[in-house]
């Protein structure tokens, strides 16, 4: 992501530019927050499925082991 004022690449996820001190608009961070929520949700879903069904059944389903 680049700063809209000085066009420098931002090094971290801070809302302030390290070079010129400009603040980042809130809308630039919506996609980042959505991706984090999506990854977290998928991870939790996988863990819940493993706990509910058991690792043996999931392994057999995906890898067709007998």
N, C-alpha and C positions, 0 to 999 in steps of 0.2 A: 504494500500500500504506500502511496506517495502523499506527501503534504500538499494540499491544494494551494498554499501560499508560496512556498519556496521550492516546491517540486523535489524535495529530498526524500529518499526512501526512509520510511520509519523502521527503526530497528526492533521495537517491541510493540506490545499492544497497549501502550499508554495513550491517553486521549490528548496529550500535548506533544507537539513536535519538538524534538531535541534541539533543532537548529534555530528555528525562529520563534518558538513558543506559541504557535497558533493552536487553537483548540480544534479538534476534529468534530464534524457534525455527527449527531447521534445516528443518522441513517446509514453512515458508512459501516457501522458495527452490527447492523441487523443480520447480515448474512453470516458473520462470524458466530454470533450467538445462536443462530438457527442450526449451524453445523455442529456446534458443541452439544446442543440439546438433542439433535438427531443421533449423534454417535453415542451419547450417554443412554438414550432410550433403547437403541438397538442392543447395546451391551447388557443392559438390565434385562431385556427380553430374552436374550440368549441364556443368561444365568438362570432366570426363572424357569425356562423350558428345560434346562439341564437338571435343575432341582426337582421339577415336577415329574419328568419322564424318566429320569435316570440316564447316566452316561451310556450304559450298554445299549439301550433302545435307540438313542440318537446316533451312536456310532454305527449300529446295524442299518439304520435307515439311510444314512448318507453314503456309507461305503459298501453296503450290501454284503456284509460279512455274515457267515452262517454260524 
